[in-house]
Amino acid sequence: ITQGEDIIATNHEKILVLGSNGDWNGKQDQKEFIKWLEESLASLYRVAQTHDAQAIRNKLVEILPEYTPQPDVGRAPESKWSKGYGAIDKRTSKTSSDPLPAPPKAW
């Protein structure tokens, strides 16, 4: 929740609805904002495929200026998502045949 967003109560005490402040993140209208958002997410997806943690954090800060990355606390454990297609599984010494998922078609 950011300053300027209207908080609208609902019938459920733990569910809130945020009203738009009409800014569209500095874009002229919703259509321009959606185009920017899709391009930004596609760019983030491409950076994420490099597995470069610092580049990913930099891209997130570029897209979300209010985002503050946590300090690098070490590598996360490997998974099928971090190994990528054709990587060798150190536990079984077999080559992974599961390709990584394609980005959503909107990208």
ABEGO torsion letter per residue (X at the ends): XBBGBBBBBBABAABBBBBBAGAGGGBABAAAAAAAAAAAAAAAAAAAAAGBAAAAAAAAAAABAABBBBBBAEBBBBBAAAAEBGBBBAAAGBBBABBBBBBBAAX
